Structure formats: C-alpha cells, structure tokens
Amino acid sequence: MKIVCVDTSTTAVIKLGTFDYYKSIAIVTDVGLYQSLLIE
C-alpha cells in the first residue's frame, strides 16, 4: 500500500512521509492539517 495524498501544502507533504508505516490514505486539508483513514 502507498499513501494517496491530496495536498495543498508543501510542508504537509513532508510530514506525511511517516504515514508509510501505517499504510493509510492521508488527506491534507487547505489549512495544512491531515487525517488518516486505515486501508483494510
């Protein structure tokens, strides 16, 4: 599994690197926050 990222912030993308381990979908909001949904 890889991260699918919808990003609007370059700095947020860098932080998402840690989500590789969780095999999740990382969604970056326009305010630079992120949420993750586990992929079963």
NUPA-519420 format. One record per residue: residue number from 1; residue in one letter; x, y, z of N, C-alpha, C, CB in turn. Coordinates in Angstrom, 1 decimal. Glycine has a CB too. Layout:
N
<NUM,"a",<X,Y,Z>,<X,Y,Z>,<X,Y,Z>,<X,Y,Z>>
...
***
This chain:
40
<1,"m",<0.8,-1.2,0.0>,<0.0,0.0,0.0>,<0.9,1.3,0.0>,<-0.9,0.0,1.2>>
<2,"k",<0.4,2.3,-0.7>,<1.1,3.5,-0.7>,<0.2,4.6,-0.2>,<1.7,3.9,-2.1>>
<3,"i",<0.7,5.8,0.1>,<-0.1,6.9,0.5>,<-0.7,7.6,-0.7>,<0.7,7.9,1.4>>
<4,"v",<-2.0,7.8,-0.6>,<-2.6,8.7,-1.6>,<-2.8,10.0,-0.9>,<-4.0,8.1,-2.1>>
<5,"c",<-2.3,11.0,-1.5>,<-2.2,12.3,-0.8>,<-2.9,13.4,-1.7>,<-0.8,12.7,-0.5>>
<6,"v",<-3.9,14.1,-1.1>,<-4.4,15.3,-1.7>,<-3.9,16.5,-1.0>,<-6.0,15.3,-1.8>>
<7,"d",<-2.9,17.2,-1.6>,<-2.2,18.2,-0.8>,<-2.4,19.6,-1.3>,<-0.8,17.9,-0.7>>
<8,"t",<-2.4,20.6,-0.4>,<-2.4,22.0,-0.8>,<-1.2,22.7,-0.1>,<-3.8,22.6,-0.5>>
<9,"s",<-0.5,21.9,0.7>,<0.6,22.5,1.4>,<1.9,21.7,1.3>,<0.2,22.6,2.9>>
<10,"t",<3.0,22.3,0.8>,<4.2,21.6,0.5>,<4.8,21.0,1.8>,<5.2,22.5,-0.2>>
<11,"t",<4.7,21.8,2.9>,<5.3,21.3,4.2>,<4.5,20.2,4.7>,<5.3,22.5,5.2>>
<12,"a",<3.3,20.1,4.5>,<2.4,19.0,5.0>,<2.8,17.7,4.3>,<1.0,19.3,4.8>>
<13,"v",<3.2,17.8,3.0>,<3.6,16.6,2.3>,<4.8,15.9,2.9>,<3.9,16.9,0.8>>
<14,"i",<5.8,16.7,3.4>,<7.0,16.2,4.0>,<6.6,15.4,5.3>,<7.9,17.3,4.4>>
<15,"k",<5.7,15.9,6.1>,<5.2,15.3,7.3>,<4.6,14.0,7.0>,<4.3,16.2,8.1>>
<16,"l",<3.9,13.8,5.9>,<3.2,12.6,5.5>,<4.1,11.4,5.3>,<2.4,12.9,4.3>>
<17,"g",<5.4,11.6,5.2>,<6.3,10.5,5.0>,<6.2,9.5,6.1>,<7.7,11.0,4.9>>
<18,"t",<5.8,9.8,7.3>,<5.7,8.9,8.4>,<4.5,8.0,8.2>,<5.6,9.6,9.7>>
<19,"f",<3.6,8.3,7.4>,<2.4,7.5,7.2>,<2.6,6.3,6.4>,<1.3,8.4,6.6>>
<20,"d",<3.8,6.2,5.8>,<4.1,5.0,5.0>,<3.9,3.7,5.9>,<5.5,5.0,4.4>>
<21,"y",<4.3,3.8,7.1>,<4.3,2.7,8.0>,<2.8,2.2,8.3>,<5.0,3.0,9.3>>
<22,"y",<1.9,3.2,8.3>,<0.5,2.8,8.7>,<-0.3,2.4,7.5>,<-0.1,4.0,9.3>>
<23,"k",<0.3,2.4,6.3>,<-0.5,2.0,5.1>,<-1.9,2.7,5.1>,<-0.7,0.5,5.1>>
<24,"s",<-1.8,4.0,5.1>,<-3.1,4.7,5.2>,<-3.3,5.7,4.0>,<-3.2,5.4,6.5>>
<25,"i",<-4.5,6.2,3.9>,<-4.7,7.3,3.0>,<-4.6,8.6,3.8>,<-6.1,7.2,2.2>>
<26,"a",<-3.7,9.5,3.4>,<-3.5,10.7,4.1>,<-4.1,11.9,3.3>,<-2.0,11.0,4.4>>
<27,"i",<-5.0,12.6,4.0>,<-5.7,13.7,3.3>,<-5.3,15.0,3.9>,<-7.2,13.5,3.3>>
<28,"v",<-4.7,15.8,3.1>,<-4.2,17.1,3.7>,<-5.2,18.2,3.4>,<-2.8,17.5,3.1>>
<29,"t",<-5.6,18.9,4.4>,<-6.6,20.0,4.2>,<-5.9,21.3,3.8>,<-7.5,20.2,5.5>>
<30,"d",<-6.7,22.2,3.4>,<-6.2,23.5,3.0>,<-5.5,24.3,4.1>,<-7.3,24.3,2.4>>
<31,"v",<-5.7,23.9,5.3>,<-5.1,24.6,6.5>,<-3.8,23.8,6.9>,<-6.1,24.7,7.6>>
<32,"g",<-3.4,22.8,6.1>,<-2.2,22.1,6.4>,<-2.4,21.0,7.4>,<-1.2,23.0,6.9>>
<33,"l",<-3.6,20.7,7.9>,<-3.8,19.6,8.8>,<-4.0,18.3,8.0>,<-5.1,19.9,9.7>>
<34,"y",<-4.0,17.2,8.7>,<-4.1,16.0,8.0>,<-4.9,14.9,8.8>,<-2.8,15.4,7.6>>
<35,"q",<-5.6,14.1,8.1>,<-6.4,13.0,8.7>,<-6.0,11.7,8.0>,<-7.9,13.2,8.6>>
<36,"s",<-6.1,10.6,8.7>,<-5.7,9.3,8.0>,<-6.8,8.3,8.2>,<-4.4,8.8,8.6>>
<37,"l",<-7.1,7.6,7.1>,<-8.1,6.5,7.1>,<-7.3,5.2,6.8>,<-9.2,6.8,6.1>>
<38,"l",<-7.5,4.2,7.7>,<-6.8,3.0,7.5>,<-7.4,2.2,6.3>,<-6.9,2.1,8.8>>
<39,"i",<-6.5,1.6,5.6>,<-6.9,0.8,4.4>,<-6.9,-0.7,4.9>,<-6.0,1.0,3.2>>
<40,"e",<-8.1,-1.3,4.8>,<-8.2,-2.7,5.2>,<-7.7,-3.6,4.2>,<-9.6,-3.0,5.6>>
***
